[in-house]
Structures are given as C-alpha cells and as structure tokens.
Amino acid sequence: MILIKNFRYRRLSIIIGGFLILLAVILLVFVNFFLEPVLAKKLDALIVQGSDSLYTYRLGKLTAGFFGGNIRVENLEIKVDSNRYRVLEKVHALPALTIELNLQRGDIKGIGFFSLVLGRKVTIREIFSRQADIVLIRHIPDTQKVTIHPPLWKAIQPAISAIAINTIKLDGVKFLYKPADTSQSVKLQFDRFDALVGDIKIDSVGATDTNRVAFAKDMFLKFHDMKFRTADSSYKMKAEWITYSSKTKTVEIDSFKLQPTLKKEDFYKNYGVQASLYYIEFNKIRLTNTYMDRFLRNNIASADSVIVEHPKINVYLDKSQEKLFNSKIGSYPHQKLLKAGTLIRMKNIFFQNAFTNYTEKNGTTGEEGTLEIKNVNLQITNATNDPAWIRQNNTCTAKAEGLLLGTSPIAASFVFYLDSSNGRFDAEGSIKNVTAAQLNTISVPLSNTQIPSLTIHSLHFKVRGEDFTARADVQMHYNNFSIVLRKIDEETGAVVTRKFITKLLNRYVVEQNNPGPGGVERKAENVAFSRLTSQSFFGVIWKAVFAGIQKIILKT
C-alpha cells in the first residue's frame, strides 16, 4: 500500500514538474516574442514621441527577464536630430535642456508588467548604470518668443499614461555640461558623476508638484574632478567635488581653483599688454535654499545665502608692458551685475576669512610691490538684477573688515544703487595704525619713494561716485611725516636720492603732523575727482581718497 502511494506521489511530482517546465518555456517564448517588443515600443514612445521627435536613438540589445521584471539594456545611443533641432529652434520651441546619452550597459529592475500592458503605466523599482557618457546641453530660452509645447507627461500619451520610478542610480559615469552657444566659454567636464534620484512621477501630478525637480522628489548629484578652460584657453578652472541635494536645497563646491594656463612670464611674452592675471581658490562654497531646476529651465540663479570659506584672491599686473586704454565705463560691480545674462537673486553672500593681495611690477625699476589684506570677512546683501526685487529694495550693500599690510585694521562699506542709470555708489571706510615700514613695502618698489618716518593713527573716508566723477571727504590723523624721492642714475643704474627736491618738499610742501600746531585739524571735504575712462571701480575710490589725502598733507 505504501509503495502504491509513493508511486502516485512520484507520478504527480513528475506531472507538476513537467507542467512547470512547459510553463517556463511558454513564458520564455512569451518574453521573447511579446514583452521585449512591447518594451521597445514604449521606449520609442518615451524618447521620440515624448521629445516631439527631437531625438533619435539606436538600441543595441534589450534583454528582458519575465521573473522579477528585470531588463538589461546595452548600447543605447540617444542623439539630437539636427534637422528637427533647427525646426524647433526657428520657432523658439527648444526645451531648456537637451541630452545626448551613450549607455553601454544599464539594468532596469522590478518592472510592473501587468500595469504596463493593461494600464499603459510604467512602474520601475530601480534603474542602475555605471557605464554611460552623458552630455547635457543648455538652451537659454527667449522668454519673449518662446513657444509653448506639450509637457513630457502629455506628449507620451496615449502610448504611456504615466511613469513611476522608485530609484535611479548612476555610479561613476562621465558627464559634460555646455551651453548650446559654442561661443560661450562655459564647458564643464566631469570625470565622474554619481546620482541617486528617487520617487520619480512623470504625470500631471508630478509636473505641477513644486517640491519636485524634473519630476523627482529626491535628487542627490555628485560631480568629481571638474575641468574647464575658457574659449581662448587663457584660464583653466577645476574643482574636486560639486554636490547638489534637492532635499536640503543646497549646492556645495569643494577645492576650487581658477588660474591662468600660462606662467606669468609666458603670458606677458605672448600677449605683451598690461592685463591683470587672477589666481583664485577657496576651500568650499555652499549655497543654501537654492533651486537647480529654476537655473536650468528659467536661467534663474537664486539662493538665500552663499558662503565662501577661506578664499584666496591674488591679482598680478606687469606695468612694464604696453598699456591698454580700454574703456571701463559701465563696468562697476553693480553695473556688471545688472548686465548679467542670468537672472540673479542672492539674499546674502559671505566671504569668511579671505586673503587677497595685489602685486604690481614697476615699469621703470622692474621691482614688485604687494598690497596685502588678510583675515577678511565680507557680507553682501541683496545681490540681484531682478527688476521686481529692485523695486522693493534698490540697493545692494557690502561690508568688509580685515587687516591691511599685516596688522593694520581696515573696514569698508559700499552702497550700490541698482536703479541708477549712471552707476551711482557710496563708499565709506577706515584704516588704523599704519607705519612707514609698512608703506615702504609698496612705495619703494612702485614709485621709487621712501618714507623715513610716519605713523597714521587713523584715516576715515567717504566717497560718492558715478560713471565719470567722484567726491570724497577725508579725515587723517598722523605724525612725523617725511618723504625721500629717489631716481635711477642713467649712467650707473644706481638708485640715488633727489636731495634738493626732497629737502624742498619736507620743508615747504608737506605738513608733518595732523592735527597741527595748536591742535588745528585739517580735513578734506567734498574734494572732486574726474574719472579716466580706463580706471576701475577700486581705482576710482583710491584716486578720490588720494585727492583728499593730498589736500590734508600739502601746505596751502
């Protein structure tokens, strides 16, 4: 009896096993002849139909596994159709971003097969790839001419009613960002790009959800080893890491550097003009409450705060080169801000513990002098060119403090009038406790002038300026001022003192002390200065203040 039961169980097991094998074969055939063509058709609808035929694609291989709903995509290339591009460009219907993709291999896991077939809805648990090259091209739309075209969620209908993806993971792919206008210099290349994007809903609800970026609820992007060169290859830029989080709405940039591609000797040998060279680096910059989608889609750069940690700014100018007489009218900081091609809304910008110096090479002596300011803390408020913001607050302000020439406290504040048609600004500042030894590090190499003795206890100034003129009020308390003028002997090349004119200056021209005898203080009030068109913003302030200093130190 037991043998008969075992035989029956064995026969039943064989029948069930055979049925399962037959079912597996049927499902495999079903996958090969039905599922893969359906998926390919949906892919075509998403890429071609969803982009208004802007893209073409080539699919090398699509391998589907019915069990678990897994798919492997190999050698997928998505490119912009040049003919369709020109048509959309002509009618101002290009999207803000276009993408070109070369996907060597990607895995799609957890596809909802029945919702795809019966409900035309695509549900995916995870998309993953570590073998891809991505090129993102940005088109800045003309808001006056832009043509409204159907959004992605509507364009893919009726072939696809909606798309829901839990997670997209990109691990170490290559990434390139550039503007469509190739004449622009911004072309950012990243050797490694990681992305974790979650809760993606491509439907009418996802399109109207203001908490989503490109239909995604959560987005974390990490770029490594950024490389950049200007269009003329005169400067190069790099950054170790750039990260963006939609959840915290922050952007962070680590280990940033901007510097000329050539050494300064080679630069001036090649160009031979008095052009300033800039060397900029900082440990980290952090933007808070910023929206990446506003920048990419609407060309709006906005943030509640921008914090720059430990920036170093070095400027070098060789005045032995041929002088340039380019006009700088209209190039004050706020005028450049107003002319920017991007709509900027920055509530606060902080520079923490900054270091800056300006080095100039004397065209006659060949010597170099450096003006150094360290431990600088700077706050800029309401940095904007948005007309709506300017109507609410028409000024951008900046306040800074630091140490000049090593130990002398310096403070300055600026008010920029954003609604001004002539570059109007106000500047106010003070410097304390400056000695002759400090000033000689600049005056000797740059003007061949030595200051044997001087103590500046305090200097306070106010400057009111615009495009062509400035007026200054200056107060300066100092003691024991004397000056020695020097020259280079044409026969021997030695530096010698101009004794006669030095004696005349110290006895009859300059005041040694202020306040003078009897405690009488000399002040400079409303001293007028006319700007040369080639002078920069800080050049105008310095010349206006120097005009006031001359009125104080020179005898009437």
FENWOLIN-V775494 format. One record per residue. N is the residue number from 1. RES is the residue in three letters. SS is DSSP state (@ for helix, = for strand, . for the rest). PHI is phi in whole degrees, -180 to 180 (* if undefined). Layout:
# FENWOLIN-V775494
n->N res->RES ss->SS phi->PHI
n->N res->RES ss->SS phi->PHI
This chain:
# FENWOLIN-V775494
n->1 res->MET ss->. phi->*
n->2 res->ILE ss->@ phi->-66
n->3 res->LEU ss->@ phi->-64
n->4 res->ILE ss->@ phi->-66
n->5 res->LYS ss->@ phi->-63
n->6 res->ASN ss->@ phi->-61
n->7 res->PHE ss->@ phi->-64
n->8 res->ARG ss->@ phi->-64
n->9 res->TYR ss->@ phi->-63
n->10 res->ARG ss->@ phi->-64
n->11 res->ARG ss->@ phi->-67
n->12 res->LEU ss->@ phi->-64
n->13 res->SER ss->@ phi->-64
n->14 res->ILE ss->@ phi->-63
n->15 res->ILE ss->@ phi->-64
n->16 res->ILE ss->@ phi->-65
n->17 res->GLY ss->@ phi->-63
n->18 res->GLY ss->@ phi->-62
n->19 res->PHE ss->@ phi->-64
n->20 res->LEU ss->@ phi->-65
n->21 res->ILE ss->@ phi->-63
n->22 res->LEU ss->@ phi->-62
n->23 res->LEU ss->@ phi->-65
n->24 res->ALA ss->@ phi->-62
n->25 res->VAL ss->@ phi->-64
n->26 res->ILE ss->@ phi->-62
n->27 res->LEU ss->@ phi->-66
n->28 res->LEU ss->@ phi->-63
n->29 res->VAL ss->@ phi->-62
n->30 res->PHE ss->@ phi->-61
n->31 res->VAL ss->@ phi->-63
n->32 res->ASN ss->@ phi->-67
n->33 res->PHE ss->@ phi->-104
n->34 res->PHE ss->@ phi->-130
n->35 res->LEU ss->@ phi->-65
n->36 res->GLU ss->@ phi->-62
n->37 res->PRO ss->@ phi->-61
n->38 res->VAL ss->@ phi->-63
n->39 res->LEU ss->@ phi->-64
n->40 res->ALA ss->@ phi->-62
n->41 res->LYS ss->@ phi->-66
n->42 res->LYS ss->@ phi->-67
n->43 res->LEU ss->@ phi->-63
n->44 res->ASP ss->@ phi->-63
n->45 res->ALA ss->@ phi->-63
n->46 res->LEU ss->@ phi->-68
n->47 res->ILE ss->@ phi->-80
n->48 res->VAL ss->. phi->-83
n->49 res->GLN ss->@ phi->-66
n->50 res->GLY ss->@ phi->-67
n->51 res->SER ss->@ phi->-105
n->52 res->ASP ss->. phi->59
n->53 res->SER ss->. phi->62
n->54 res->LEU ss->. phi->-72
n->55 res->TYR ss->= phi->-110
n->56 res->THR ss->= phi->-120
n->57 res->TYR ss->= phi->-146
n->58 res->ARG ss->= phi->-134
n->59 res->LEU ss->= phi->-110
n->60 res->GLY ss->= phi->-72
n->61 res->LYS ss->= phi->-156
n->62 res->LEU ss->= phi->-129
n->63 res->THR ss->= phi->-112
n->64 res->ALA ss->= phi->-108
n->65 res->GLY ss->= phi->-118
n->66 res->PHE ss->. phi->-65
n->67 res->PHE ss->. phi->-74
n->68 res->GLY ss->. phi->89
n->69 res->GLY ss->. phi->62
n->70 res->ASN ss->= phi->-102
n->71 res->ILE ss->= phi->-136
n->72 res->ARG ss->= phi->-114
n->73 res->VAL ss->= phi->-109
n->74 res->GLU ss->= phi->-127
n->75 res->ASN ss->= phi->54
n->76 res->LEU ss->= phi->-96
n->77 res->GLU ss->= phi->-117
n->78 res->ILE ss->= phi->-117
n->79 res->LYS ss->= phi->-134
n->80 res->VAL ss->= phi->-80
n->81 res->ASP ss->. phi->-76
n->82 res->SER ss->@ phi->-62
n->83 res->ASN ss->@ phi->-66
n->84 res->ARG ss->@ phi->-66
n->85 res->TYR ss->@ phi->-59
n->86 res->ARG ss->@ phi->-65
n->87 res->VAL ss->@ phi->-64
n->88 res->LEU ss->@ phi->-68
n->89 res->GLU ss->@ phi->-66
n->90 res->LYS ss->@ phi->-64
n->91 res->VAL ss->. phi->-98
n->92 res->HIS ss->. phi->56
n->93 res->ALA ss->. phi->-117
n->94 res->LEU ss->. phi->-70
n->95 res->PRO ss->. phi->-70
n->96 res->ALA ss->. phi->-63
n->97 res->LEU ss->= phi->-133
n->98 res->THR ss->= phi->-122
n->99 res->ILE ss->= phi->-132
n->100 res->GLU ss->= phi->-121
n->101 res->LEU ss->= phi->-129
n->102 res->ASN ss->= phi->-124
n->103 res->LEU ss->= phi->-99
n->104 res->GLN ss->= phi->-71
n->105 res->ARG ss->= phi->-159
n->106 res->GLY ss->= phi->-146
n->107 res->ASP ss->= phi->-117
n->108 res->ILE ss->= phi->-114
n->109 res->LYS ss->= phi->-119
n->110 res->GLY ss->. phi->70
n->111 res->ILE ss->. phi->-77
n->112 res->GLY ss->. phi->-80
n->113 res->PHE ss->@ phi->-65
n->114 res->PHE ss->@ phi->-68
n->115 res->SER ss->@ phi->-67
n->116 res->LEU ss->@ phi->-69
n->117 res->VAL ss->@ phi->-79
n->118 res->LEU ss->@ phi->-86
n->119 res->GLY ss->@ phi->-111
n->120 res->ARG ss->. phi->58
n->121 res->LYS ss->= phi->-109
n->122 res->VAL ss->= phi->-98
n->123 res->THR ss->= phi->-120
n->124 res->ILE ss->= phi->-135
n->125 res->ARG ss->= phi->-79
n->126 res->GLU ss->= phi->-155
n->127 res->ILE ss->= phi->-119
n->128 res->PHE ss->= phi->-137
n->129 res->SER ss->= phi->-157
n->130 res->ARG ss->= phi->-129
n->131 res->GLN ss->= phi->-131
n->132 res->ALA ss->= phi->-158
n->133 res->ASP ss->= phi->-120
n->134 res->ILE ss->= phi->-121
n->135 res->VAL ss->= phi->-120
n->136 res->LEU ss->= phi->-107
n->137 res->ILE ss->= phi->-115
n->138 res->ARG ss->= phi->-103
n->139 res->HIS ss->. phi->-119
n->140 res->ILE ss->. phi->-85
n->141 res->PRO ss->. phi->-74
n->142 res->ASP ss->. phi->-85
n->143 res->THR ss->. phi->-64
n->144 res->GLN ss->. phi->-83
n->145 res->LYS ss->. phi->-121
n->146 res->VAL ss->. phi->-59
n->147 res->THR ss->. phi->-97
n->148 res->ILE ss->. phi->-77
n->149 res->HIS ss->. phi->-123
n->150 res->PRO ss->. phi->-59
n->151 res->PRO ss->. phi->-67
n->152 res->LEU ss->@ phi->-56
n->153 res->TRP ss->@ phi->-62
n->154 res->LYS ss->@ phi->-86
n->155 res->ALA ss->@ phi->-67
n->156 res->ILE ss->. phi->-83
n->157 res->GLN ss->. phi->-82
n->158 res->PRO ss->. phi->-90
n->159 res->ALA ss->. phi->-60
n->160 res->ILE ss->. phi->-132
n->161 res->SER ss->. phi->-83
n->162 res->ALA ss->= phi->-167
n->163 res->ILE ss->= phi->-130
n->164 res->ALA ss->= phi->-130
n->165 res->ILE ss->= phi->-128
n->166 res->ASN ss->= phi->-70
n->167 res->THR ss->= phi->-148
n->168 res->ILE ss->= phi->-122
n->169 res->LYS ss->= phi->-120
n->170 res->LEU ss->= phi->-119
n->171 res->ASP ss->= phi->-127
n->172 res->GLY ss->= phi->75
n->173 res->VAL ss->= phi->-85
n->174 res->LYS ss->= phi->-94
n->175 res->PHE ss->= phi->-141
n->176 res->LEU ss->= phi->-133
n->177 res->TYR ss->= phi->-121
n->178 res->LYS ss->= phi->-155
n->179 res->PRO ss->= phi->-80
n->180 res->ALA ss->. phi->-66
n->181 res->ASP ss->. phi->-77
n->182 res->THR ss->. phi->-70
n->183 res->SER ss->. phi->-75
n->184 res->GLN ss->. phi->-76
n->185 res->SER ss->. phi->-87
n->186 res->VAL ss->. phi->-77
n->187 res->LYS ss->= phi->-146
n->188 res->LEU ss->= phi->-102
n->189 res->GLN ss->= phi->-116
n->190 res->PHE ss->= phi->-124
n->191 res->ASP ss->= phi->-73
n->192 res->ARG ss->= phi->-143
n->193 res->PHE ss->= phi->-135
n->194 res->ASP ss->= phi->-116
n->195 res->ALA ss->= phi->-144
n->196 res->LEU ss->= phi->-132
n->197 res->VAL ss->= phi->-118
n->198 res->GLY ss->= phi->-129
n->199 res->ASP ss->= phi->54
n->200 res->ILE ss->= phi->-97
n->201 res->LYS ss->= phi->-132
n->202 res->ILE ss->= phi->-99
n->203 res->ASP ss->. phi->-158
n->204 res->SER ss->@ phi->-64
n->205 res->VAL ss->@ phi->-70
n->206 res->GLY ss->@ phi->-64
n->207 res->ALA ss->@ phi->-71
n->208 res->THR ss->@ phi->-98
n->209 res->ASP ss->. phi->-76
n->210 res->THR ss->. phi->-70
n->211 res->ASN ss->. phi->-87
n->212 res->ARG ss->. phi->-106
n->213 res->VAL ss->= phi->-116
n->214 res->ALA ss->. phi->52
n->215 res->PHE ss->. phi->73
n->216 res->ALA ss->= phi->-102
n->217 res->LYS ss->= phi->-76
n->218 res->ASP ss->= phi->-125
n->219 res->MET ss->= phi->-146
n->220 res->PHE ss->= phi->-126
n->221 res->LEU ss->= phi->-117
n->222 res->LYS ss->= phi->-137
n->223 res->PHE ss->= phi->-110
n->224 res->HIS ss->= phi->-122
n->225 res->ASP ss->= phi->60
n->226 res->MET ss->= phi->-74
n->227 res->LYS ss->= phi->-130
n->228 res->PHE ss->= phi->-154
n->229 res->ARG ss->= phi->-134
n->230 res->THR ss->. phi->-69
n->231 res->ALA ss->. phi->-59
n->232 res->ASP ss->. phi->-94
n->233 res->SER ss->. phi->61
n->234 res->SER ss->. phi->-81
n->235 res->TYR ss->= phi->-131
n->236 res->LYS ss->= phi->-129
n->237 res->MET ss->= phi->-137
n->238 res->LYS ss->= phi->-150
n->239 res->ALA ss->= phi->-146
n->240 res->GLU ss->= phi->-70
n->241 res->TRP ss->= phi->-140
n->242 res->ILE ss->= phi->-132
n->243 res->THR ss->= phi->-127
n->244 res->TYR ss->= phi->-138
n->245 res->SER ss->= phi->-128
n->246 res->SER ss->. phi->-74
n->247 res->LYS ss->. phi->-68
n->248 res->THR ss->. phi->-95
n->249 res->LYS ss->. phi->57
n->250 res->THR ss->= phi->-125
n->251 res->VAL ss->= phi->-124
n->252 res->GLU ss->= phi->-128
n->253 res->ILE ss->= phi->-124
n->254 res->ASP ss->= phi->-111
n->255 res->SER ss->= phi->55
n->256 res->PHE ss->= phi->-95
n->257 res->LYS ss->= phi->-142
n->258 res->LEU ss->= phi->-133
n->259 res->GLN ss->= phi->-156
n->260 res->PRO ss->= phi->-63
n->261 res->THR ss->. phi->-75
n->262 res->LEU ss->. phi->-107
n->263 res->LYS ss->. phi->-66
n->264 res->LYS ss->@ phi->-61
n->265 res->GLU ss->@ phi->-65
n->266 res->ASP ss->@ phi->-70
n->267 res->PHE ss->@ phi->-62
n->268 res->TYR ss->@ phi->-70
n->269 res->LYS ss->@ phi->-67
n->270 res->ASN ss->@ phi->-78
n->271 res->TYR ss->@ phi->-99
n->272 res->GLY ss->. phi->63
n->273 res->VAL ss->= phi->-133
n->274 res->GLN ss->. phi->-81
n->275 res->ALA ss->. phi->-110
n->276 res->SER ss->. phi->-75
n->277 res->LEU ss->= phi->-107
n->278 res->TYR ss->= phi->-115
n->279 res->TYR ss->= phi->-125
n->280 res->ILE ss->= phi->-128
n->281 res->GLU ss->= phi->-153
n->282 res->PHE ss->= phi->-152
n->283 res->ASN ss->= phi->-70
n->284 res->LYS ss->= phi->-157
n->285 res->ILE ss->= phi->-128
n->286 res->ARG ss->= phi->-131
n->287 res->LEU ss->= phi->-108
n->288 res->THR ss->= phi->-111
n->289 res->ASN ss->. phi->52
n->290 res->THR ss->. phi->-115
n->291 res->TYR ss->. phi->-121
n->292 res->MET ss->@ phi->-65
n->293 res->ASP ss->@ phi->-66
n->294 res->ARG ss->@ phi->-65
n->295 res->PHE ss->@ phi->-71
n->296 res->LEU ss->@ phi->-69
n->297 res->ARG ss->@ phi->-92
n->298 res->ASN ss->@ phi->-116
n->299 res->ASN ss->. phi->60
n->300 res->ILE ss->= phi->-115
n->301 res->ALA ss->= phi->-102
n->302 res->SER ss->= phi->-134
n->303 res->ALA ss->= phi->-164
n->304 res->ASP ss->= phi->-71
n->305 res->SER ss->= phi->-150
n->306 res->VAL ss->= phi->-124
n->307 res->ILE ss->= phi->-115
n->308 res->VAL ss->= phi->-110
n->309 res->GLU ss->= phi->-98
n->310 res->HIS ss->. phi->51
n->311 res->PRO ss->. phi->-76
n->312 res->LYS ss->= phi->-124
n->313 res->ILE ss->= phi->-125
n->314 res->ASN ss->= phi->-118
n->315 res->VAL ss->= phi->-122
n->316 res->TYR ss->= phi->-128
n->317 res->LEU ss->= phi->-138
n->318 res->ASP ss->= phi->-100
n->319 res->LYS ss->. phi->-87
n->320 res->SER ss->. phi->-83
n->321 res->GLN ss->. phi->-86
n->322 res->GLU ss->= phi->-64
n->323 res->LYS ss->. phi->-79
n->324 res->LEU ss->. phi->-97
n->325 res->PHE ss->. phi->-116
n->326 res->ASN ss->. phi->-70
n->327 res->SER ss->. phi->-71
n->328 res->LYS ss->. phi->-112
n->329 res->ILE ss->. phi->-65
n->330 res->GLY ss->. phi->86
n->331 res->SER ss->. phi->-118
n->332 res->TYR ss->. phi->-62
n->333 res->PRO ss->@ phi->-53
n->334 res->HIS ss->@ phi->-73
n->335 res->GLN ss->@ phi->-70
n->336 res->LYS ss->@ phi->-66
n->337 res->LEU ss->@ phi->-61
n->338 res->LEU ss->@ phi->-67
n->339 res->LYS ss->@ phi->-90
n->340 res->ALA ss->. phi->-60
n->341 res->GLY ss->. phi->-72
n->342 res->THR ss->. phi->-98
n->343 res->LEU ss->= phi->-76
n->344 res->ILE ss->= phi->-112
n->345 res->ARG ss->= phi->-137
n->346 res->MET ss->= phi->-115
n->347 res->LYS ss->= phi->-71
n->348 res->ASN ss->= phi->-143
n->349 res->ILE ss->= phi->-127
n->350 res->PHE ss->= phi->-119
n->351 res->PHE ss->= phi->-109
n->352 res->GLN ss->= phi->-108
n->353 res->ASN ss->= phi->53
n->354 res->ALA ss->= phi->-85
n->355 res->PHE ss->= phi->-130
n->356 res->THR ss->= phi->-143
n->357 res->ASN ss->= phi->-145
n->358 res->TYR ss->= phi->-121
n->359 res->THR ss->= phi->-114
n->360 res->GLU ss->= phi->-127
n->361 res->LYS ss->= phi->-100
n->362 res->ASN ss->. phi->-69
n->363 res->GLY ss->. phi->-70
n->364 res->THR ss->. phi->-96
n->365 res->THR ss->. phi->-85
n->366 res->GLY ss->. phi->78
n->367 res->GLU ss->. phi->-87
n->368 res->GLU ss->= phi->-116
n->369 res->GLY ss->= phi->-124
n->370 res->THR ss->= phi->-127
n->371 res->LEU ss->= phi->-99
n->372 res->GLU ss->= phi->-115
n->373 res->ILE ss->= phi->-130
n->374 res->LYS ss->= phi->-125
n->375 res->ASN ss->= phi->53
n->376 res->VAL ss->= phi->-86
n->377 res->ASN ss->= phi->-119
n->378 res->LEU ss->= phi->-128
n->379 res->GLN ss->= phi->-125
n->380 res->ILE ss->= phi->-117
n->381 res->THR ss->= phi->-121
n->382 res->ASN ss->= phi->57
n->383 res->ALA ss->= phi->-84
n->384 res->THR ss->= phi->-150
n->385 res->ASN ss->. phi->-124
n->386 res->ASP ss->. phi->-79
n->387 res->PRO ss->@ phi->-56
n->388 res->ALA ss->@ phi->-65
n->389 res->TRP ss->@ phi->-66
n->390 res->ILE ss->@ phi->-66
n->391 res->ARG ss->@ phi->-65
n->392 res->GLN ss->@ phi->-82
n->393 res->ASN ss->. phi->-148
n->394 res->ASN ss->. phi->-90
n->395 res->THR ss->= phi->-125
n->396 res->CYS ss->= phi->-111
n->397 res->THR ss->= phi->-118
n->398 res->ALA ss->= phi->-142
n->399 res->LYS ss->= phi->-132
n->400 res->ALA ss->= phi->-140
n->401 res->GLU ss->= phi->-150
n->402 res->GLY ss->= phi->-175
n->403 res->LEU ss->= phi->-121
n->404 res->LEU ss->= phi->-96
n->405 res->LEU ss->. phi->53
n->406 res->GLY ss->. phi->99
n->407 res->THR ss->. phi->-133
n->408 res->SER ss->= phi->-90
n->409 res->PRO ss->= phi->-64
n->410 res->ILE ss->= phi->-134
n->411 res->ALA ss->= phi->-141
n->412 res->ALA ss->= phi->-152
n->413 res->SER ss->= phi->-138
n->414 res->PHE ss->= phi->-134
n->415 res->VAL ss->= phi->-124
n->416 res->PHE ss->= phi->-108
n->417 res->TYR ss->= phi->-91
n->418 res->LEU ss->. phi->-74
n->419 res->ASP ss->. phi->-98
n->420 res->SER ss->. phi->-81
n->421 res->SER ss->. phi->-93
n->422 res->ASN ss->. phi->-125
n->423 res->GLY ss->. phi->75
n->424 res->ARG ss->. phi->-60
n->425 res->PHE ss->= phi->-153
n->426 res->ASP ss->= phi->-124
n->427 res->ALA ss->= phi->-137
n->428 res->GLU ss->= phi->-144
n->429 res->GLY ss->= phi->-163
n->430 res->SER ss->= phi->-149
n->431 res->ILE ss->= phi->-134
n->432 res->LYS ss->= phi->-131
n->433 res->ASN ss->= phi->57
n->434 res->VAL ss->= phi->-112
n->435 res->THR ss->= phi->-109
n->436 res->ALA ss->@ phi->-63
n->437 res->ALA ss->@ phi->-61
n->438 res->GLN ss->@ phi->-67
n->439 res->LEU ss->@ phi->-68
n->440 res->ASN ss->@ phi->-65
n->441 res->THR ss->@ phi->-65
n->442 res->ILE ss->@ phi->-106
n->443 res->SER ss->@ phi->-67
n->444 res->VAL ss->@ phi->-67
n->445 res->PRO ss->@ phi->-73
n->446 res->LEU ss->@ phi->-92
n->447 res->SER ss->@ phi->-128
n->448 res->ASN ss->. phi->56
n->449 res->THR ss->= phi->-123
n->450 res->GLN ss->= phi->-110
n->451 res->ILE ss->= phi->-114
n->452 res->PRO ss->= phi->-64
n->453 res->SER ss->= phi->-150
n->454 res->LEU ss->= phi->-179
n->455 res->THR ss->= phi->-131
n->456 res->ILE ss->= phi->-94
n->457 res->HIS ss->= phi->-76
n->458 res->SER ss->= phi->-159
n->459 res->LEU ss->= phi->-140
n->460 res->HIS ss->= phi->-127
n->461 res->PHE ss->= phi->-140
n->462 res->LYS ss->= phi->-134
n->463 res->VAL ss->= phi->-128
n->464 res->ARG ss->= phi->-118
n->465 res->GLY ss->= phi->-136
n->466 res->GLU ss->. phi->-152
n->467 res->ASP ss->. phi->-57
n->468 res->PHE ss->. phi->-116
n->469 res->THR ss->= phi->-139
n->470 res->ALA ss->= phi->-149
n->471 res->ARG ss->= phi->-130
n->472 res->ALA ss->= phi->-131
n->473 res->ASP ss->= phi->-114
n->474 res->VAL ss->= phi->-133
n->475 res->GLN ss->= phi->-122
n->476 res->MET ss->= phi->-148
n->477 res->HIS ss->= phi->-107
n->478 res->TYR ss->= phi->-152
n->479 res->ASN ss->= phi->-138
n->480 res->ASN ss->= phi->57
n->481 res->PHE ss->= phi->-86
n->482 res->SER ss->= phi->-144
n->483 res->ILE ss->= phi->-141
n->484 res->VAL ss->= phi->-127
n->485 res->LEU ss->= phi->-90
n->486 res->ARG ss->= phi->-127
n->487 res->LYS ss->= phi->-148
n->488 res->ILE ss->= phi->-98
n->489 res->ASP ss->. phi->-66
n->490 res->GLU ss->. phi->-66
n->491 res->GLU ss->. phi->-83
n->492 res->THR ss->. phi->-98
n->493 res->GLY ss->. phi->80
n->494 res->ALA ss->. phi->-82
n->495 res->VAL ss->= phi->-87
n->496 res->VAL ss->= phi->-127
n->497 res->THR ss->= phi->-84
n->498 res->ARG ss->. phi->-88
n->499 res->LYS ss->@ phi->-64
n->500 res->PHE ss->@ phi->-65
n->501 res->ILE ss->@ phi->-69
n->502 res->THR ss->@ phi->-64
n->503 res->LYS ss->@ phi->-65
n->504 res->LEU ss->@ phi->-62
n->505 res->LEU ss->@ phi->-60
n->506 res->ASN ss->@ phi->-69
n->507 res->ARG ss->@ phi->-91
n->508 res->TYR ss->@ phi->-117
n->509 res->VAL ss->@ phi->-110
n->510 res->VAL ss->= phi->-102
n->511 res->GLU ss->. phi->-89
n->512 res->GLN ss->. phi->-78
n->513 res->ASN ss->. phi->-139
n->514 res->ASN ss->= phi->-150
n->515 res->PRO ss->. phi->-64
n->516 res->GLY ss->. phi->-89
n->517 res->PRO ss->@ phi->-57
n->518 res->GLY ss->@ phi->77
n->519 res->GLY ss->@ phi->74
n->520 res->VAL ss->. phi->-78
n->521 res->GLU ss->. phi->-100
n->522 res->ARG ss->. phi->-96
n->523 res->LYS ss->= phi->-127
n->524 res->ALA ss->= phi->-112
n->525 res->GLU ss->= phi->-125
n->526 res->ASN ss->= phi->55
n->527 res->VAL ss->= phi->-78
n->528 res->ALA ss->= phi->-88
n->529 res->PHE ss->= phi->-139
n->530 res->SER ss->= phi->-102
n->531 res->ARG ss->. phi->-80
n->532 res->LEU ss->. phi->-77
n->533 res->THR ss->. phi->-63
n->534 res->SER ss->. phi->-90
n->535 res->GLN ss->. phi->-86
n->536 res->SER ss->. phi->-82
n->537 res->PHE ss->@ phi->-60
n->538 res->PHE ss->@ phi->-71
n->539 res->GLY ss->@ phi->-64
n->540 res->VAL ss->@ phi->-64
n->541 res->ILE ss->@ phi->-62
n->542 res->TRP ss->@ phi->-63
n->543 res->LYS ss->@ phi->-65
n->544 res->ALA ss->@ phi->-66
n->545 res->VAL ss->@ phi->-66
n->546 res->PHE ss->@ phi->-64
n->547 res->ALA ss->@ phi->-62
n->548 res->GLY ss->@ phi->-69
n->549 res->ILE ss->@ phi->-61
n->550 res->GLN ss->@ phi->-60
n->551 res->LYS ss->@ phi->-66
n->552 res->ILE ss->@ phi->-82
n->553 res->ILE ss->@ phi->-87
n->554 res->LEU ss->= phi->-94
n->555 res->LYS ss->. phi->-71
n->556 res->THR ss->. phi->-80
